[in-house]
Amino acid sequence: MKQRYIAVLLLAAICVSAQQPPATFKNPVIPGFHPDPSIVRVNDDYYLVNSSFEWFPGIPVYHSRDLVNWQQIGHVLTRPSQLAMKAGMAASNGIWAPTIRFNQGKYYVIVTGQDCGGNFFVTAEKPEGPWSEPVFLDTPGIDPELFFDDNGRTYYVGSSQGKWGPPRRWPWEDRIYAQEIILPSGKLIGEKHHLTSGFANNAKWCEGPHIYKIQGKYVLLTSEGGTWEGHSVTVHVADSIFGPYISAVNNPVLTHRHLGSGMDITTTGHADLVQTQKGDWWSVLLAVRPIEGNYRNLGRETFLTPVKWEGTQPVFNPGIGRVLMEDRRPDLPLTPFSAEPVRDDFDGSKLGFEWNFLRTPFEKWYTLEKGILTIKLRPETSEELVNPSLIARRQAHHTFVATTSMRFNPKNNNEEAGLIAMQNDRYQYRLVLTKGEIRLIKTGCTAQKNKGEKCTAIVATMPWKGNDVVLRVTATNLDYRFYAGSTEKNMQQIGEIQDGRILTSNLAGGFIGAFVGMYASSNGQPSKNSASYDWFEYSGK
């Protein structure tokens, strides 16, 4: 795998060496559900990680050499011993806000395991792994960072989430605090120090802290205002690691909340900074591409914007002051990667990095053999807080087509297998083959008065004979259509146009984006049956 990766990179570099690189790039640089980006540069290479919440493996790792073109090279948390997301863990819990750093030849990722262990860090010699077993920390709150000072000391920095310090002085006050930490043991020593509670005197959920040493000063970057439309980035400066920190007069240094909900980009926040080998500064951050009234079915994605320092004040996108859908390229050699194939024929011995499980699979219930992915039917369902027989990938485009070819012989009325498009356990569509028919099942209430309730109904059926079927879902903005047929050229729409709002966080709640993939269940009953998938195809624009 490593040799193939290097060969692809070299080939890409050769192919572009003779062409003039484009003057601009397009955001987002990593589309689909990729929130809370953190970045580190090691020589000429850049590595980035994101939150993964209840999806496993945890924390995707991306590599780039030009900050624009990114290729996934693995995951940080790939073993149940590293990440145990058990049945009952609520949707949108799990892995929150990782930070990646490099120090003395070793990579560190520190993260919150919400409802699955608390704050911990792991280490690796290479960013693609393997990563160590977790070192859990005896410290409250979320959004941790390791700051390696130039005096050789290391500090834990995090958000209290109201779990440390005196009672909150206003609703939603979260204190950013720091404490010295000893590595590799993870022992925290000395007192906890309150650094800031945010810029505003009623700051909501101050979180996502990152500290940088700029001109001998400690510059603390935080986010506040909530993780959706009110999100913002603020900066605070101190002479020593423990403060006192003075908030910048130009705070917030980045936000789109004052631009209104009609903007092409909203929800800018949770930023991290990196300096290129040429001395320029850039920021990766989360933001949202809203659709049709600010609906969010793609979740929070990774965006890129330039930064310039004026003393100890970071100026985001100088002269413009906001993140753009298209902006000037970084002054780095254009280094694209080969595009991932649209179709996965399941020819490898392992699933591709794009595939994910819902919560941690503590047993292996699928096989990859001779180009066929076989998924066992199990009693667990996608409407439960469990690890069902479900393998899915992120929806990364507002307009997409996802198609799969399946062979399945239902033995009983409770058995079903097919295609799923989901936001969480309470909001999803399933296009499944059951005994004698194909069913389109919708889970999710669209009326605001029913928000939070579980509403499941069979919205359409079609008689079906045989065990082979091609299933498809398409989306055009918030219009979703489902199809079935004996071949790709012989597809029939099942039911009417379906309402994509149920796949948005606006209705479904939580912090993630929509997924699409393959699903099989015996709906509470034991079964020895399985469904086999020959290929899965995803394309979008």
N, C-alpha and C positions, 0 to 999 in steps of 0.2 A: 504493500500500500504506500509506504513512504517513498520508494523508488518511483512509483507511478506518479505520485504527487509532485516530486521534484521534476520529473520529465515534463509533465503538463505545464508547470511554471516556466521552465526554460523554453519550451516551445512557444508559449504565449509571449514571452519576452522577445524571442527572435522575430515572431510574426509582426510585432508592433514597432520594432526598432526602426523600420524604414518609413513609418507613417507619422504624420504630424498628429500629436495628441489633441483631442478636442479641447476647446477653451473652457468648457463648462461641464458640470456634472448634474445629475438629477437626484433629488431626494424622493423617498427615503433611500439610504444606501443599503439598508437591510430591511426589506419589506415584510409585512405580516407581523404577527405577534412576537416582537423582540423589544421588550421594555427594559428600562433601567440599565442602559449600556455603561460599561466601564472599560477603559482602554489602557494599554501600556505599550510603549515602544522599547524594543530591544534591538539595538543597532539599526538596521534598515527595515526591520519587520515590525508590524503592528498586530496586536492581539486584542480581541474584544470578547466580552462575555455579557450575557443577558439573564434576567430572571426567567424561570421556567414554571413557577407556581406548582400546580398539581401534576404536571406532565413529567414523564420519566423517559429517557435519562435526564438528569438535571444539569442545567447550565450549559447551553451550547457555547462552543469556542470557535471564533472566527479569526482568520488570518488575512492580512492585506499588506501590500507594499506601497500603495498610493492613496490610502484612506477612502477610496471610492469603490474599488472592486474588492469584494470580500468573498471568501470561500470557507465554508465550515470544515474544520479539521477534526472535530470530535466533540465530546462532552466531558465535563469535569466529574460528574457523579454518575457512574455507570453501574454500580454494584449495590445491591440491597444493604450491604454492610455500611455503605456511605450515606444512603438516603432511604430511610424506611417510612414511606408514606402509606399508612395502614388504612384499612377500611374504617369509614366513619370520618375521615379527615375532610373537612368542608371544601367545596370548590373555592378556588382562588387562595387557599392556604398553600403551604409547601415552601418552595424556594423563592425568597424575596431578596432582591437588590444585592447581587454579588459585587465585590470589588476585586480586580486583578492587579497585582503588583509584582515587580521583579526586584530581587535583592540578593547580591552576592551569589549569583549563579543559580538561583532558585526562584521558581514561580510560586506565588501565593494567591489563593482565592479565599476570601472570607465572606460569609454569607449568613443570612437568617434562615433557619429551618422552622417556619411558623407551624406550630402544632406537630413538629417532627424533630424535636431535639433542641431547638433554640439556636443561638449563635455558635458558629464553629468555623475553623479554617482547615484547608487542605493544601498540600504542596506537591510540586512535580519538578522534575529536571527538564521536561519538555512541555510546551503548552498543550500538545495533543495528548498528553498523558503517557503512562498511567499516573493518576493522582492518588495521593496517600489516603489512608483512613482518616476520618475527621478527628480533629482535636476540639472538643466542646469546651466552651468558655462559661465561666460563672459570672455572667454579666447580663443585665436586663435590656430590653428594648430591641430595636431592629436596625437595619441598614448599616452594618458595621464596615469599618475600614481599618487597615493597618497602615500607619504612617511611619516610614523609616527616616528618621532624622539624620542629618549629616554628622551628628556627634556620636553615632553608633547606637543610640537608643531607639526603641520601637514603642509606638503608642497605639492603643485601641481608641477609635473614635466611633461614636454611634448616636442614634436617636433614642431617647428614653421611652418613647411611646407612653408617657405618663406613669412608667413603672419605677422611676427613680427620682429621688428628691422630695421636697415638700409638696403639699397638694397643689394642683394646677391653679395658677392665678387667673386664668380665663379658660373657657372651654377650648379643648383641643391643643392646649399648650404642650408641646413636646420639647424637651431640653436636649440640645446636642452636648454631649459630655465626652471627656477624654480621660484616659488612665494609662499609665505605663504598663507594658506587657513584656514578659520574658519569653523568648522563643528558644527552642521549639516547644517548651512545655505548655505554653499558653497561660501561665500563671500571671494573674493581674496583681500588681503591687502598688502601694501608695494609695492616695485618695483619688476619688472621682472628682473631676473638675467640670463645673458648668461653664460651657463656652458661649452659648447663645440660645435663645428660644425663637430666633427669627428676627427679621427686620421690623415687621409691623408690630404694634403694641397689642394686637390680637391675632398674631400669626397662627394660622391653622396648619397643624401637622408639619412642623419643621423636621426635615428628614434628609436622607441622601447626602451625608457630609463627605467632603473630600478636602484634604489639606495639601497645599503646595508651598514650597519655600521660594519666595520671589524677592530678590534684592534684600536678602537677609530678614525679611518679614514672613510671618506665618499667615497665609491667605486661606481662609476657610470658605469653601463654596457649599451652600446648602440649597434646598428647595423648600418652598412653603406654599400654602394656598390650596392644598388638596391635589390629588393626582389626576384630576380631569381639567375642565376648562379654566379653573382658577389657578392652575399650576404656575410657578415662577421660579427663577433662580436668583439667589441673593448672595452677597459677598461680605465678609467680615475680616478685619485685619488686626493682628496683634504682634507685639515684640517678642513674646515667648509662647511656647506651645500651649500653655494653660491660660493664656490671656492676660489682661482683659482684652476681649475682641470688640472692636469698634465697627459698627455697620457702615458700609459705604453710603455716601450721600446720593449716589446715583442708583440706589436699589429701587426696584429689582433690576438687575443687570440684564435679565432676559425674561420676557413673558409675552404671550399673545392674548391675554385675557381682556385687555383693553380694546382689542380690535373687533370684538363681537363674534358671534357664532357663525357668521357667513363667510369666514375666512377659509382658504384652502388648507391651512395648517392651524391646528389648535393644540392646546394642552402641552405646550413646550415646558420642559423641566427635567429634573434629575440628570444634570449634566456632569460630564467628566472632561478633563482637559489633557492634551498631549502636545508636546513640542516636537516638531520634526527635526531630522538631522540637519536641516538647513536653517533652523532657528525660528521657523514660523510656528504659530500656535493655532490649534484647532480644537473644537469641542464636538463630542458626540453627546446626544441627548435623546430623550424620548419625545415623541409628538404624535398627533393623530391626524389622519386624513379623513375628515368627516364626510358624510354623504347624506343627501336628502334630509336636511334639517338637523344636521349634526349627529346622525346615527353613526355608531362605531362598531362595525362588524369585523374590522381587521385588528382591533385592539391598538395598543401603543407600539409604534415602530421606531427604528433607530435612524436618526437624522444626523447630518453633519453641517457645521457652520464655522466660518473663520472667526478667530479671536485675536485681538491686539491688546497688549498691555500698555496702559498709560500709568506709569508708576506701579502701584500695586492694585490698580483697578482693571479688571478684564472688560474690554469692550467687545461685545458680541456683534459680529458682522458690522464693522465700522462703517458709518455713513448710511446704514440701512436700518440696523437695530432690530431686525427680526430674521427668522429663518425663512429661506426661500425654497420653492420647489426646484428651481434651477439656479445655480450659482457658479462662480469661477472655480476652476479646479485647483487643488493644492499643487504647489510647485514641486512635484515629485514625478519620477518616471512612470509613465502609463504602464500598468502591469495588470492586464485583465487575466481572468482564469477562463478555462473552457467552460462553456455553458453546460449545466447539468442536463442530462437527457430528459425529454418530456415524459417518456415511458420507462417505467421500471419493470423489467421482465423477470425480476427475482432470480437472476442467474448467479448472484454471489452467494457466498457462504454465510454472510451476515446481512442484516437489514441496513439500508443506507442511513446516513446521519439525519435525513429529513423525517424519519419515522419515529413516532412517539407512542408511549403507553400512558393510560390514565391511571395515575398513582403507581406505586411500585409493584411490579410482578414478582412475587415471591416463589413462583413456580413457572416453568416454561410450558406454555400451552399452544405453541405454534412451532412449525418446522419449515425449513427451506431446503428443498431437495429437487434436483433436476428441473430448476426453473419454475417451481410451483411453491407458493406460499399457502400452507395449510393451517387453518385456525380451528382449534377445538371448540365445540359448543360447551359452555359451562353455565351453571344456574345464574350467575351474576348478570345483571343488566346495566345498560348505560344510564338508567334512571336512578341508580343507587350510588351511594358514596363508597364505591368499591373499585377493584381492579377488574373490569370486565374484559372479555375477549374482544379487544378493540385495538386497532393499529391505525394511527391517523397522522396527518401532516398539517401544517399551518395553511390556512387560506391566506394567500399573499397578494391578492388582486381583487378589486371590486368586480371585475369581469373575468370569469374563469370558466373552464370546462374540466370536470373530473370524471373519468370513465374507468370501469374495471370489468374484467371478464371472470365470471365465477362459475364453478361447478358445485352443486349442492343438491342432495336428495333428502328433503325433510321426511323424517319418519313419523313424527307426531305433530299435532296441531300447535304445541307449545314451542316448536323449534323454528328459528328464523335466522337468516344470514343475508348479508348484502352490503349496502353502502350507507354511510352515516355522515351527516353534516351537523355539527353540534357546537354550542357555546358552553353548556355545562349540563349537569344531570337533569335540570328542569326545563331546558330550552334546547330543542334539537329536532331534526328530521331524520327518519330512517326509511330507506327504500329497501325492502327485504323480500326475499322469496320465502314463502311458507308453504304448507301442504296445499297444493292445488291452486295457489294464486300468488300474485305479487301485491304487496301492500305498501302504501305510503302512509307512514305514521308520523303525526306531529305531536310534540310535547312542548307546551308553552302557551301562556295566555298573552294576547296582544293588548287587552284592555288594561289601562293603568290601574283601575280599581281591583283587578285580579293579580296585580304584580306580586310575585312571590308565591303564588299558588302553583300547584302542579296540575296542568290540564293536558290530558293525553287523549287523542282520538285518531281513529283510522279515517283519513280524509279521502282516500281513493283506493280502489283495488282493480286488478286485472287478472282474469283466469290465466293459468300458465301450466303447460304440460312440458315435461322434460326436466332435466337437471342442469342444463347449461343456459346461462343468461348473461347478457351484457347490460350493465347498469350505469346510469349517467346522471350527474347533477350539473346544471349550468347556473350561472348567476350573471345578471346584468344589473349592476347596482343592487337594489334591494328586491329585485324580482328573481326568484329561484324557480327553476323548472326541473322536473325529474322525468327520466325516460328509462324504458326497458326494451330489449329486443333480442332476437336470436343472434344477430351480428351487429357490428357497428353501423352498417349501412341500412339496417332494418330496425329503426328505433321508433317507439311510440310513446308519446307523452302520457304520463300517469297523472291524472287530476289536472287542476287548473294551475295558474301561476300562484306560487306560494309566497307568503309574506316573510321577507328576509329580516324584518325587524326583530324577530324572536332570536336571531343569531347575533344580536348586538348587545353590548353591555348596558345600553340604555334601559332595555327591558329585563335582560337576564341578570343584571348586577355583576359584581365582581370586577376583576382587573385584566382579564385575558382577551384573546381574540378567537375567532371561529377556527375550527379544525374540520377536515374532511378525510374520510378513510374507510376502512373495512371493519365489519362488525358481525359477531355471531353470538347467539344466546339460546339457551334452552329454557329461559324464563322461569327460574326457580325449581326446575325439575332436573334430576340427573340425566345425563346423556352421554353416549359414546360416539356421537356423530361429529362430523367436522365439515367445514367448507373449504374449498380449494380455489385459490386465485391465481390465474395465469399471468396477469399483468395489471398494472395500475398506471393511469396516465393523467397528468395534471398540466394544464397550460393556462396562462392568463396574460392580461394586458391592462 
